[in-house]
Amino acid sequence: MAACGDLQQPDPPAFDRLHTITAPSRVLIAGLDHPGVVACGHAVAARLPHCEPSVIPEADHLLPLHHPDLIADAIADRVSGSRGRLV
């Protein structure tokens, strides 16, 4: 089991290939989510070479529904920061 072991799923092959993704990325982690889900977010972010993890302390599992403005801002910020970069 990976860091997401609390979910009782076998390690998906994609998890071990995350390091091959070279595009700038950001993992948004809801601070009030289940601890296992938070751990998964950090594990995914750690494997992505050009990742900026962001913890939203006041967010729960429904981050996109409760905080769409934060999602939109995070996407816009990451996209604008990667302009001109060849991936």
PyMOL Python script that loads the backbone (N, CA, C, O; Angstrom):
from pymol import cmd

cmd.read_pdbstr("""\
ATOM      1  N   MET A   1       0.836  -1.184   0.000  1.00  0.00           N
ATOM      2  CA  MET A   1       0.000   0.000   0.000  1.00  0.00           C
ATOM      3  C   MET A   1       0.885   1.253   0.000  1.00  0.00           C
ATOM      4  O   MET A   1       1.943   1.280   0.628  1.00  0.00           O
ATOM      5  N   ALA A   2       0.449   2.246  -0.688  1.00  0.00           N
ATOM      6  CA  ALA A   2       1.168   3.522  -0.745  1.00  0.00           C
ATOM      7  C   ALA A   2       0.771   4.380   0.446  1.00  0.00           C
ATOM      8  O   ALA A   2       0.134   3.892   1.380  1.00  0.00           O
ATOM      9  N   ALA A   3       1.139   5.637   0.418  1.00  0.00           N
ATOM     10  CA  ALA A   3       0.761   6.567   1.479  1.00  0.00           C
ATOM     11  C   ALA A   3      -0.749   6.664   1.601  1.00  0.00           C
ATOM     12  O   ALA A   3      -1.263   7.123   2.621  1.00  0.00           O
ATOM     13  N   CYS A   4      -1.447   6.243   0.591  1.00  0.00           N
ATOM     14  CA  CYS A   4      -2.907   6.285   0.586  1.00  0.00           C
ATOM     15  C   CYS A   4      -3.475   4.994   1.145  1.00  0.00           C
ATOM     16  O   CYS A   4      -4.619   4.653   0.844  1.00  0.00           O
ATOM     17  N   GLY A   5      -2.717   4.270   1.945  1.00  0.00           N
ATOM     18  CA  GLY A   5      -3.115   2.973   2.455  1.00  0.00           C
ATOM     19  C   GLY A   5      -4.428   2.965   3.199  1.00  0.00           C
ATOM     20  O   GLY A   5      -5.113   1.942   3.223  1.00  0.00           O
ATOM     21  N   ASP A   6      -4.801   4.081   3.810  1.00  0.00           N
ATOM     22  CA  ASP A   6      -6.080   4.142   4.515  1.00  0.00           C
ATOM     23  C   ASP A   6      -7.247   3.898   3.578  1.00  0.00           C
ATOM     24  O   ASP A   6      -8.336   3.549   4.034  1.00  0.00           O
ATOM     25  N   LEU A   7      -7.051   4.072   2.293  1.00  0.00           N
ATOM     26  CA  LEU A   7      -8.124   3.874   1.325  1.00  0.00           C
ATOM     27  C   LEU A   7      -8.244   2.410   0.927  1.00  0.00           C
ATOM     28  O   LEU A   7      -9.161   2.049   0.189  1.00  0.00           O
ATOM     29  N   GLN A   8      -7.334   1.556   1.400  1.00  0.00           N
ATOM     30  CA  GLN A   8      -7.361   0.118   1.147  1.00  0.00           C
ATOM     31  C   GLN A   8      -7.414  -0.224  -0.334  1.00  0.00           C
ATOM     32  O   GLN A   8      -8.211  -1.063  -0.755  1.00  0.00           O
ATOM     33  N   GLN A   9      -6.586   0.411  -1.103  1.00  0.00           N
ATOM     34  CA  GLN A   9      -6.476   0.118  -2.523  1.00  0.00           C
ATOM     35  C   GLN A   9      -5.028  -0.236  -2.822  1.00  0.00           C
ATOM     36  O   GLN A   9      -4.118   0.321  -2.208  1.00  0.00           O
ATOM     37  N   PRO A  10      -4.802  -1.152  -3.753  1.00  0.00           N
ATOM     38  CA  PRO A  10      -3.414  -1.446  -4.123  1.00  0.00           C
ATOM     39  C   PRO A  10      -2.772  -0.234  -4.781  1.00  0.00           C
ATOM     40  O   PRO A  10      -3.459   0.641  -5.309  1.00  0.00           O
ATOM     41  N   ASP A  11      -1.465  -0.197  -4.744  1.00  0.00           N
ATOM     42  CA  ASP A  11      -0.742   0.917  -5.358  1.00  0.00           C
ATOM     43  C   ASP A  11      -1.080   0.986  -6.847  1.00  0.00           C
ATOM     44  O   ASP A  11      -0.805   0.037  -7.581  1.00  0.00           O
ATOM     45  N   PRO A  12      -1.657   2.065  -7.294  1.00  0.00           N
ATOM     46  CA  PRO A  12      -1.906   2.175  -8.733  1.00  0.00           C
ATOM     47  C   PRO A  12      -0.591   2.433  -9.464  1.00  0.00           C
ATOM     48  O   PRO A  12       0.237   3.201  -8.974  1.00  0.00           O
ATOM     49  N   PRO A  13      -0.381   1.812 -10.622  1.00  0.00           N
ATOM     50  CA  PRO A  13       0.870   2.022 -11.354  1.00  0.00           C
ATOM     51  C   PRO A  13       1.160   3.500 -11.632  1.00  0.00           C
ATOM     52  O   PRO A  13       2.324   3.896 -11.666  1.00  0.00           O
ATOM     53  N   ALA A  14       0.142   4.307 -11.829  1.00  0.00           N
ATOM     54  CA  ALA A  14       0.357   5.723 -12.137  1.00  0.00           C
ATOM     55  C   ALA A  14       1.091   6.435 -11.004  1.00  0.00           C
ATOM     56  O   ALA A  14       1.868   7.354 -11.261  1.00  0.00           O
ATOM     57  N   PHE A  15       0.863   6.035  -9.775  1.00  0.00           N
ATOM     58  CA  PHE A  15       1.507   6.684  -8.632  1.00  0.00           C
ATOM     59  C   PHE A  15       3.025   6.603  -8.759  1.00  0.00           C
ATOM     60  O   PHE A  15       3.736   7.550  -8.421  1.00  0.00           O
ATOM     61  N   ASP A  16       3.510   5.473  -9.245  1.00  0.00           N
ATOM     62  CA  ASP A  16       4.956   5.292  -9.387  1.00  0.00           C
ATOM     63  C   ASP A  16       5.522   5.960 -10.631  1.00  0.00           C
ATOM     64  O   ASP A  16       6.735   5.956 -10.837  1.00  0.00           O
ATOM     65  N   ARG A  17       4.665   6.530 -11.456  1.00  0.00           N
ATOM     66  CA  ARG A  17       5.131   7.228 -12.659  1.00  0.00           C
ATOM     67  C   ARG A  17       4.941   8.742 -12.573  1.00  0.00           C
ATOM     68  O   ARG A  17       5.216   9.450 -13.542  1.00  0.00           O
ATOM     69  N   LEU A  18       4.485   9.238 -11.454  1.00  0.00           N
ATOM     70  CA  LEU A  18       4.245  10.679 -11.331  1.00  0.00           C
ATOM     71  C   LEU A  18       5.511  11.494 -11.593  1.00  0.00           C
ATOM     72  O   LEU A  18       5.435  12.613 -12.099  1.00  0.00           O
ATOM     73  N   HIS A  19       6.656  10.945 -11.255  1.00  0.00           N
ATOM     74  CA  HIS A  19       7.922  11.672 -11.452  1.00  0.00           C
ATOM     75  C   HIS A  19       8.210  11.968 -12.921  1.00  0.00           C
ATOM     76  O   HIS A  19       9.077  12.788 -13.224  1.00  0.00           O
ATOM     77  N   THR A  20       7.499  11.315 -13.837  1.00  0.00           N
ATOM     78  CA  THR A  20       7.731  11.551 -15.264  1.00  0.00           C
ATOM     79  C   THR A  20       6.948  12.748 -15.800  1.00  0.00           C
ATOM     80  O   THR A  20       7.156  13.165 -16.940  1.00  0.00           O
ATOM     81  N   ILE A  21       6.066  13.291 -15.001  1.00  0.00           N
ATOM     82  CA  ILE A  21       5.281  14.460 -15.425  1.00  0.00           C
ATOM     83  C   ILE A  21       6.145  15.699 -15.242  1.00  0.00           C
ATOM     84  O   ILE A  21       6.528  16.038 -14.123  1.00  0.00           O
ATOM     85  N   THR A  22       6.446  16.366 -16.334  1.00  0.00           N
ATOM     86  CA  THR A  22       7.349  17.519 -16.259  1.00  0.00           C
ATOM     87  C   THR A  22       6.625  18.856 -16.293  1.00  0.00           C
ATOM     88  O   THR A  22       7.248  19.901 -16.104  1.00  0.00           O
ATOM     89  N   ALA A  23       5.334  18.838 -16.528  1.00  0.00           N
ATOM     90  CA  ALA A  23       4.572  20.090 -16.572  1.00  0.00           C
ATOM     91  C   ALA A  23       4.461  20.681 -15.172  1.00  0.00           C
ATOM     92  O   ALA A  23       4.320  19.942 -14.197  1.00  0.00           O
ATOM     93  N   PRO A  24       4.522  21.997 -15.063  1.00  0.00           N
ATOM     94  CA  PRO A  24       4.297  22.627 -13.764  1.00  0.00           C
ATOM     95  C   PRO A  24       2.919  22.228 -13.239  1.00  0.00           C
ATOM     96  O   PRO A  24       1.945  22.192 -13.990  1.00  0.00           O
ATOM     97  N   SER A  25       2.852  21.934 -11.968  1.00  0.00           N
ATOM     98  CA  SER A  25       1.589  21.477 -11.394  1.00  0.00           C
ATOM     99  C   SER A  25       1.422  22.011  -9.979  1.00  0.00           C
ATOM    100  O   SER A  25       2.355  22.531  -9.367  1.00  0.00           O
ATOM    101  N   ARG A  26       0.229  21.867  -9.497  1.00  0.00           N
ATOM    102  CA  ARG A  26      -0.075  22.260  -8.121  1.00  0.00           C
ATOM    103  C   ARG A  26      -1.077  21.252  -7.575  1.00  0.00           C
ATOM    104  O   ARG A  26      -2.049  20.907  -8.247  1.00  0.00           O
ATOM    105  N   VAL A  27      -0.840  20.787  -6.375  1.00  0.00           N
ATOM    106  CA  VAL A  27      -1.783  19.914  -5.683  1.00  0.00           C
ATOM    107  C   VAL A  27      -2.416  20.744  -4.582  1.00  0.00           C
ATOM    108  O   VAL A  27      -1.727  21.270  -3.708  1.00  0.00           O
ATOM    109  N   LEU A  28      -3.734  20.855  -4.633  1.00  0.00           N
ATOM    110  CA  LEU A  28      -4.468  21.565  -3.593  1.00  0.00           C
ATOM    111  C   LEU A  28      -4.918  20.547  -2.556  1.00  0.00           C
ATOM    112  O   LEU A  28      -5.554  19.546  -2.887  1.00  0.00           O
ATOM    113  N   ILE A  29      -4.586  20.809  -1.308  1.00  0.00           N
ATOM    114  CA  ILE A  29      -4.868  19.884  -0.218  1.00  0.00           C
ATOM    115  C   ILE A  29      -5.800  20.575   0.766  1.00  0.00           C
ATOM    116  O   ILE A  29      -5.490  21.643   1.294  1.00  0.00           O
ATOM    117  N   ALA A  30      -6.939  19.951   1.001  1.00  0.00           N
ATOM    118  CA  ALA A  30      -7.921  20.501   1.940  1.00  0.00           C
ATOM    119  C   ALA A  30      -7.494  20.151   3.364  1.00  0.00           C
ATOM    120  O   ALA A  30      -7.440  18.977   3.731  1.00  0.00           O
ATOM    121  N   GLY A  31      -7.198  21.154   4.144  1.00  0.00           N
ATOM    122  CA  GLY A  31      -6.688  20.948   5.494  1.00  0.00           C
ATOM    123  C   GLY A  31      -7.628  20.217   6.431  1.00  0.00           C
ATOM    124  O   GLY A  31      -7.172  19.572   7.376  1.00  0.00           O
ATOM    125  N   LEU A  32      -8.934  20.301   6.194  1.00  0.00           N
ATOM    126  CA  LEU A  32      -9.914  19.645   7.063  1.00  0.00           C
ATOM    127  C   LEU A  32     -10.372  18.295   6.516  1.00  0.00           C
ATOM    128  O   LEU A  32     -11.313  17.700   7.041  1.00  0.00           O
ATOM    129  N   ASP A  33      -9.718  17.815   5.473  1.00  0.00           N
ATOM    130  CA  ASP A  33     -10.089  16.527   4.887  1.00  0.00           C
ATOM    131  C   ASP A  33      -9.637  15.393   5.805  1.00  0.00           C
ATOM    132  O   ASP A  33      -8.926  15.622   6.784  1.00  0.00           O
ATOM    133  N   HIS A  34     -10.052  14.176   5.484  1.00  0.00           N
ATOM    134  CA  HIS A  34      -9.640  12.989   6.228  1.00  0.00           C
ATOM    135  C   HIS A  34      -8.112  12.913   6.195  1.00  0.00           C
ATOM    136  O   HIS A  34      -7.514  13.159   5.147  1.00  0.00           O
ATOM    137  N   PRO A  35      -7.471  12.580   7.312  1.00  0.00           N
ATOM    138  CA  PRO A  35      -6.004  12.545   7.345  1.00  0.00           C
ATOM    139  C   PRO A  35      -5.375  11.677   6.254  1.00  0.00           C
ATOM    140  O   PRO A  35      -4.300  12.005   5.753  1.00  0.00           O
ATOM    141  N   GLY A  36      -6.023  10.590   5.886  1.00  0.00           N
ATOM    142  CA  GLY A  36      -5.489   9.742   4.824  1.00  0.00           C
ATOM    143  C   GLY A  36      -5.493  10.433   3.475  1.00  0.00           C
ATOM    144  O   GLY A  36      -4.579  10.246   2.672  1.00  0.00           O
ATOM    145  N   VAL A  37      -6.520  11.229   3.225  1.00  0.00           N
ATOM    146  CA  VAL A  37      -6.615  11.965   1.962  1.00  0.00           C
ATOM    147  C   VAL A  37      -5.569  13.081   1.938  1.00  0.00           C
ATOM    148  O   VAL A  37      -4.954  13.337   0.904  1.00  0.00           O
ATOM    149  N   VAL A  38      -5.374  13.735   3.066  1.00  0.00           N
ATOM    150  CA  VAL A  38      -4.340  14.773   3.169  1.00  0.00           C
ATOM    151  C   VAL A  38      -2.964  14.153   2.909  1.00  0.00           C
ATOM    152  O   VAL A  38      -2.147  14.729   2.190  1.00  0.00           O
ATOM    153  N   ALA A  39      -2.712  12.986   3.490  1.00  0.00           N
ATOM    154  CA  ALA A  39      -1.434  12.297   3.277  1.00  0.00           C
ATOM    155  C   ALA A  39      -1.245  11.943   1.809  1.00  0.00           C
ATOM    156  O   ALA A  39      -0.138  12.053   1.281  1.00  0.00           O
ATOM    157  N   CYS A  40      -2.313  11.519   1.149  1.00  0.00           N
ATOM    158  CA  CYS A  40      -2.232  11.208  -0.284  1.00  0.00           C
ATOM    159  C   CYS A  40      -1.855  12.450  -1.084  1.00  0.00           C
ATOM    160  O   CYS A  40      -1.028  12.380  -1.993  1.00  0.00           O
ATOM    161  N   GLY A  41      -2.457  13.579  -0.748  1.00  0.00           N
ATOM    162  CA  GLY A  41      -2.137  14.822  -1.448  1.00  0.00           C
ATOM    163  C   GLY A  41      -0.667  15.178  -1.324  1.00  0.00           C
ATOM    164  O   GLY A  41      -0.028  15.566  -2.302  1.00  0.00           O
ATOM    165  N   HIS A  42      -0.136  15.044  -0.118  1.00  0.00           N
ATOM    166  CA  HIS A  42       1.287  15.332   0.092  1.00  0.00           C
ATOM    167  C   HIS A  42       2.168  14.323  -0.642  1.00  0.00           C
ATOM    168  O   HIS A  42       3.209  14.688  -1.187  1.00  0.00           O
ATOM    169  N   ALA A  43       1.753  13.054  -0.657  1.00  0.00           N
ATOM    170  CA  ALA A  43       2.533  12.022  -1.349  1.00  0.00           C
ATOM    171  C   ALA A  43       2.566  12.278  -2.852  1.00  0.00           C
ATOM    172  O   ALA A  43       3.612  12.130  -3.485  1.00  0.00           O
ATOM    173  N   VAL A  44       1.437  12.657  -3.420  1.00  0.00           N
ATOM    174  CA  VAL A  44       1.383  12.970  -4.850  1.00  0.00           C
ATOM    175  C   VAL A  44       2.265  14.181  -5.146  1.00  0.00           C
ATOM    176  O   VAL A  44       3.049  14.162  -6.096  1.00  0.00           O
ATOM    177  N   ALA A  45       2.141  15.224  -4.343  1.00  0.00           N
ATOM    178  CA  ALA A  45       2.935  16.440  -4.557  1.00  0.00           C
ATOM    179  C   ALA A  45       4.435  16.154  -4.471  1.00  0.00           C
ATOM    180  O   ALA A  45       5.223  16.724  -5.226  1.00  0.00           O
ATOM    181  N   ALA A  46       4.818  15.284  -3.563  1.00  0.00           N
ATOM    182  CA  ALA A  46       6.241  14.964  -3.394  1.00  0.00           C
ATOM    183  C   ALA A  46       6.813  14.233  -4.603  1.00  0.00           C
ATOM    184  O   ALA A  46       8.014  14.316  -4.860  1.00  0.00           O
ATOM    185  N   ARG A  47       5.985  13.531  -5.338  1.00  0.00           N
ATOM    186  CA  ARG A  47       6.462  12.768  -6.495  1.00  0.00           C
ATOM    187  C   ARG A  47       6.461  13.580  -7.790  1.00  0.00           C
ATOM    188  O   ARG A  47       7.096  13.176  -8.764  1.00  0.00           O
ATOM    189  N   LEU A  48       5.777  14.693  -7.819  1.00  0.00           N
ATOM    190  CA  LEU A  48       5.735  15.530  -9.021  1.00  0.00           C
ATOM    191  C   LEU A  48       6.919  16.497  -8.994  1.00  0.00           C
ATOM    192  O   LEU A  48       7.033  17.290  -8.059  1.00  0.00           O
ATOM    193  N   PRO A  49       7.803  16.453  -9.997  1.00  0.00           N
ATOM    194  CA  PRO A  49       9.024  17.252  -9.949  1.00  0.00           C
ATOM    195  C   PRO A  49       8.831  18.767  -9.926  1.00  0.00           C
ATOM    196  O   PRO A  49       9.638  19.476  -9.325  1.00  0.00           O
ATOM    197  N   HIS A  50       7.797  19.269 -10.558  1.00  0.00           N
ATOM    198  CA  HIS A  50       7.592  20.722 -10.622  1.00  0.00           C
ATOM    199  C   HIS A  50       6.262  21.085  -9.973  1.00  0.00           C
ATOM    200  O   HIS A  50       5.445  21.808 -10.544  1.00  0.00           O
ATOM    201  N   CYS A  51       6.071  20.568  -8.775  1.00  0.00           N
ATOM    202  CA  CYS A  51       4.788  20.745  -8.091  1.00  0.00           C
ATOM    203  C   CYS A  51       4.906  21.737  -6.943  1.00  0.00           C
ATOM    204  O   CYS A  51       5.888  21.753  -6.201  1.00  0.00           O
ATOM    205  N   GLU A  52       3.886  22.553  -6.823  1.00  0.00           N
ATOM    206  CA  GLU A  52       3.747  23.446  -5.678  1.00  0.00           C
ATOM    207  C   GLU A  52       2.525  22.984  -4.893  1.00  0.00           C
ATOM    208  O   GLU A  52       1.398  23.293  -5.279  1.00  0.00           O
ATOM    209  N   PRO A  53       2.726  22.249  -3.798  1.00  0.00           N
ATOM    210  CA  PRO A  53       1.565  21.860  -3.001  1.00  0.00           C
ATOM    211  C   PRO A  53       1.027  23.062  -2.236  1.00  0.00           C
ATOM    212  O   PRO A  53       1.793  23.903  -1.766  1.00  0.00           O
ATOM    213  N   SER A  54      -0.270  23.134  -2.117  1.00  0.00           N
ATOM    214  CA  SER A  54      -0.910  24.225  -1.381  1.00  0.00           C
ATOM    215  C   SER A  54      -1.950  23.637  -0.445  1.00  0.00           C
ATOM    216  O   SER A  54      -2.886  22.969  -0.884  1.00  0.00           O
ATOM    217  N   VAL A  55      -1.784  23.887   0.845  1.00  0.00           N
ATOM    218  CA  VAL A  55      -2.763  23.440   1.830  1.00  0.00           C
ATOM    219  C   VAL A  55      -3.724  24.590   2.086  1.00  0.00           C
ATOM    220  O   VAL A  55      -3.313  25.707   2.400  1.00  0.00           O
ATOM    221  N   ILE A  56      -5.012  24.297   1.947  1.00  0.00           N
ATOM    222  CA  ILE A  56      -6.061  25.270   2.238  1.00  0.00           C
ATOM    223  C   ILE A  56      -6.627  24.873   3.602  1.00  0.00           C
ATOM    224  O   ILE A  56      -7.488  23.996   3.674  1.00  0.00           O
ATOM    225  N   PRO A  57      -6.157  25.507   4.693  1.00  0.00           N
ATOM    226  CA  PRO A  57      -6.489  25.043   6.041  1.00  0.00           C
ATOM    227  C   PRO A  57      -7.987  24.973   6.341  1.00  0.00           C
ATOM    228  O   PRO A  57      -8.435  24.065   7.041  1.00  0.00           O
ATOM    229  N   GLU A  58      -8.756  25.914   5.823  1.00  0.00           N
ATOM    230  CA  GLU A  58     -10.180  25.986   6.160  1.00  0.00           C
ATOM    231  C   GLU A  58     -11.060  25.127   5.260  1.00  0.00           C
ATOM    232  O   GLU A  58     -12.280  25.116   5.424  1.00  0.00           O
ATOM    233  N   ALA A  59     -10.462  24.406   4.312  1.00  0.00           N
ATOM    234  CA  ALA A  59     -11.235  23.633   3.336  1.00  0.00           C
ATOM    235  C   ALA A  59     -11.414  22.185   3.781  1.00  0.00           C
ATOM    236  O   ALA A  59     -10.559  21.601   4.447  1.00  0.00           O
ATOM    237  N   ASP A  60     -12.571  21.625   3.384  1.00  0.00           N
ATOM    238  CA  ASP A  60     -12.838  20.216   3.649  1.00  0.00           C
ATOM    239  C   ASP A  60     -12.796  19.444   2.330  1.00  0.00           C
ATOM    240  O   ASP A  60     -12.279  19.943   1.331  1.00  0.00           O
ATOM    241  N   HIS A  61     -13.339  18.228   2.331  1.00  0.00           N
ATOM    242  CA  HIS A  61     -13.277  17.358   1.159  1.00  0.00           C
ATOM    243  C   HIS A  61     -13.972  17.961  -0.064  1.00  0.00           C
ATOM    244  O   HIS A  61     -13.672  17.573  -1.193  1.00  0.00           O
ATOM    245  N   LEU A  62     -14.878  18.886   0.142  1.00  0.00           N
ATOM    246  CA  LEU A  62     -15.615  19.501  -0.963  1.00  0.00           C
ATOM    247  C   LEU A  62     -15.000  20.838  -1.366  1.00  0.00           C
ATOM    248  O   LEU A  62     -15.715  21.794  -1.667  1.00  0.00           O
ATOM    249  N   LEU A  63     -13.694  20.896  -1.368  1.00  0.00           N
ATOM    250  CA  LEU A  63     -12.956  22.117  -1.695  1.00  0.00           C
ATOM    251  C   LEU A  63     -13.455  22.803  -2.958  1.00  0.00           C
ATOM    252  O   LEU A  63     -13.696  24.009  -2.913  1.00  0.00           O
ATOM    253  N   PRO A  64     -13.626  22.108  -4.089  1.00  0.00           N
ATOM    254  CA  PRO A  64     -14.084  22.802  -5.304  1.00  0.00           C
ATOM    255  C   PRO A  64     -15.491  23.385  -5.184  1.00  0.00           C
ATOM    256  O   PRO A  64     -15.799  24.396  -5.814  1.00  0.00           O
ATOM    257  N   LEU A  65     -16.334  22.761  -4.387  1.00  0.00           N
ATOM    258  CA  LEU A  65     -17.701  23.274  -4.227  1.00  0.00           C
ATOM    259  C   LEU A  65     -17.774  24.446  -3.264  1.00  0.00           C
ATOM    260  O   LEU A  65     -18.519  25.400  -3.490  1.00  0.00           O
ATOM    261  N   HIS A  66     -17.002  24.373  -2.195  1.00  0.00           N
ATOM    262  CA  HIS A  66     -17.065  25.415  -1.168  1.00  0.00           C
ATOM    263  C   HIS A  66     -16.132  26.594  -1.423  1.00  0.00           C
ATOM    264  O   HIS A  66     -16.359  27.688  -0.906  1.00  0.00           O
ATOM    265  N   HIS A  67     -15.091  26.379  -2.211  1.00  0.00           N
ATOM    266  CA  HIS A  67     -14.096  27.436  -2.453  1.00  0.00           C
ATOM    267  C   HIS A  67     -13.701  27.503  -3.930  1.00  0.00           C
ATOM    268  O   HIS A  67     -12.513  27.419  -4.243  1.00  0.00           O
ATOM    269  N   PRO A  68     -14.660  27.652  -4.841  1.00  0.00           N
ATOM    270  CA  PRO A  68     -14.306  27.685  -6.270  1.00  0.00           C
ATOM    271  C   PRO A  68     -13.373  28.838  -6.619  1.00  0.00           C
ATOM    272  O   PRO A  68     -12.573  28.734  -7.549  1.00  0.00           O
ATOM    273  N   ASP A  69     -13.472  29.929  -5.879  1.00  0.00           N
ATOM    274  CA  ASP A  69     -12.592  31.069  -6.135  1.00  0.00           C
ATOM    275  C   ASP A  69     -11.133  30.715  -5.864  1.00  0.00           C
ATOM    276  O   ASP A  69     -10.243  31.152  -6.594  1.00  0.00           O
ATOM    277  N   LEU A  70     -10.883  29.930  -4.823  1.00  0.00           N
ATOM    278  CA  LEU A  70      -9.513  29.514  -4.529  1.00  0.00           C
ATOM    279  C   LEU A  70      -8.974  28.581  -5.612  1.00  0.00           C
ATOM    280  O   LEU A  70      -7.800  28.652  -5.977  1.00  0.00           O
ATOM    281  N   ILE A  71      -9.835  27.714  -6.115  1.00  0.00           N
ATOM    282  CA  ILE A  71      -9.435  26.808  -7.196  1.00  0.00           C
ATOM    283  C   ILE A  71      -9.070  27.623  -8.438  1.00  0.00           C
ATOM    284  O   ILE A  71      -8.020  27.407  -9.043  1.00  0.00           O
ATOM    285  N   ALA A  72      -9.934  28.548  -8.809  1.00  0.00           N
ATOM    286  CA  ALA A  72      -9.693  29.374  -9.999  1.00  0.00           C
ATOM    287  C   ALA A  72      -8.412  30.190  -9.845  1.00  0.00           C
ATOM    288  O   ALA A  72      -7.616  30.277 -10.780  1.00  0.00           O
ATOM    289  N   ASP A  73      -8.209  30.784  -8.676  1.00  0.00           N
ATOM    290  CA  ASP A  73      -6.998  31.575  -8.441  1.00  0.00           C
ATOM    291  C   ASP A  73      -5.739  30.708  -8.517  1.00  0.00           C
ATOM    292  O   ASP A  73      -4.730  31.126  -9.084  1.00  0.00           O
ATOM    293  N   ALA A  74      -5.799  29.509  -7.950  1.00  0.00           N
ATOM    294  CA  ALA A  74      -4.639  28.616  -7.965  1.00  0.00           C
ATOM    295  C   ALA A  74      -4.287  28.200  -9.387  1.00  0.00           C
ATOM    296  O   ALA A  74      -3.113  28.142  -9.751  1.00  0.00           O
ATOM    297  N   ILE A  75      -5.308  27.910 -10.186  1.00  0.00           N
ATOM    298  CA  ILE A  75      -5.065  27.538 -11.584  1.00  0.00           C
ATOM    299  C   ILE A  75      -4.470  28.718 -12.348  1.00  0.00           C
ATOM    300  O   ILE A  75      -3.473  28.565 -13.054  1.00  0.00           O
ATOM    301  N   ALA A  76      -5.075  29.883 -12.208  1.00  0.00           N
ATOM    302  CA  ALA A  76      -4.588  31.068 -12.923  1.00  0.00           C
ATOM    303  C   ALA A  76      -3.156  31.403 -12.516  1.00  0.00           C
ATOM    304  O   ALA A  76      -2.329  31.742 -13.364  1.00  0.00           O
ATOM    305  N   ASP A  77      -2.866  31.310 -11.233  1.00  0.00           N
ATOM    306  CA  ASP A  77      -1.529  31.618 -10.736  1.00  0.00           C
ATOM    307  C   ASP A  77      -0.493  30.643 -11.293  1.00  0.00           C
ATOM    308  O   ASP A  77       0.589  31.053 -11.714  1.00  0.00           O
ATOM    309  N   ARG A  78      -0.822  29.374 -11.293  1.00  0.00           N
ATOM    310  CA  ARG A  78       0.139  28.366 -11.768  1.00  0.00           C
ATOM    311  C   ARG A  78       0.336  28.462 -13.275  1.00  0.00           C
ATOM    312  O   ARG A  78       1.456  28.317 -13.765  1.00  0.00           O
ATOM    313  N   VAL A  79      -0.735  28.702 -14.008  1.00  0.00           N
ATOM    314  CA  VAL A  79      -0.627  28.828 -15.464  1.00  0.00           C
ATOM    315  C   VAL A  79       0.178  30.067 -15.834  1.00  0.00           C
ATOM    316  O   VAL A  79       1.047  30.001 -16.703  1.00  0.00           O
ATOM    317  N   SER A  80      -0.099  31.191 -15.189  1.00  0.00           N
ATOM    318  CA  SER A  80       0.633  32.416 -15.523  1.00  0.00           C
ATOM    319  C   SER A  80       2.100  32.297 -15.136  1.00  0.00           C
ATOM    320  O   SER A  80       2.959  32.890 -15.788  1.00  0.00           O
ATOM    321  N   GLY A  81       2.395  31.549 -14.097  1.00  0.00           N
ATOM    322  CA  GLY A  81       3.779  31.358 -13.672  1.00  0.00           C
ATOM    323  C   GLY A  81       4.564  30.431 -14.571  1.00  0.00           C
ATOM    324  O   GLY A  81       5.793  30.402 -14.504  1.00  0.00           O
ATOM    325  N   SER A  82       3.877  29.668 -15.419  1.00  0.00           N
ATOM    326  CA  SER A  82       4.577  28.713 -16.276  1.00  0.00           C
ATOM    327  C   SER A  82       4.664  29.166 -17.723  1.00  0.00           C
ATOM    328  O   SER A  82       5.212  28.446 -18.559  1.00  0.00           O
ATOM    329  N   ARG A  83       4.143  30.329 -18.034  1.00  0.00           N
ATOM    330  CA  ARG A  83       4.195  30.812 -19.420  1.00  0.00           C
ATOM    331  C   ARG A  83       5.642  30.951 -19.869  1.00  0.00           C
ATOM    332  O   ARG A  83       6.496  31.449 -19.135  1.00  0.00           O
ATOM    333  N   GLY A  84       5.893  30.502 -21.079  1.00  0.00           N
ATOM    334  CA  GLY A  84       7.229  30.611 -21.639  1.00  0.00           C
ATOM    335  C   GLY A  84       8.149  29.469 -21.263  1.00  0.00           C
ATOM    336  O   GLY A  84       9.275  29.396 -21.755  1.00  0.00           O
ATOM    337  N   ARG A  85       7.692  28.578 -20.403  1.00  0.00           N
ATOM    338  CA  ARG A  85       8.518  27.450 -19.991  1.00  0.00           C
ATOM    339  C   ARG A  85       8.224  26.270 -20.908  1.00  0.00           C
ATOM    340  O   ARG A  85       7.065  25.902 -21.094  1.00  0.00           O
ATOM    341  N   LEU A  86       9.247  25.688 -21.470  1.00  0.00           N
ATOM    342  CA  LEU A  86       9.069  24.502 -22.307  1.00  0.00           C
ATOM    343  C   LEU A  86       8.978  23.286 -21.411  1.00  0.00           C
ATOM    344  O   LEU A  86       9.799  23.104 -20.512  1.00  0.00           O
ATOM    345  N   VAL A  87       7.985  22.460 -21.656  1.00  0.00           N
ATOM    346  CA  VAL A  87       7.830  21.230 -20.866  1.00  0.00           C
ATOM    347  C   VAL A  87       7.910  20.021 -21.759  1.00  0.00           C
ATOM    348  O   VAL A  87       7.802  18.891 -21.281  1.00  0.00           O
TER     349      VAL A  87
END
""", "prot")
cmd.dss("prot")
cmd.show_as("cartoon", "prot")
cmd.util.cbc("prot")
cmd.orient("prot")
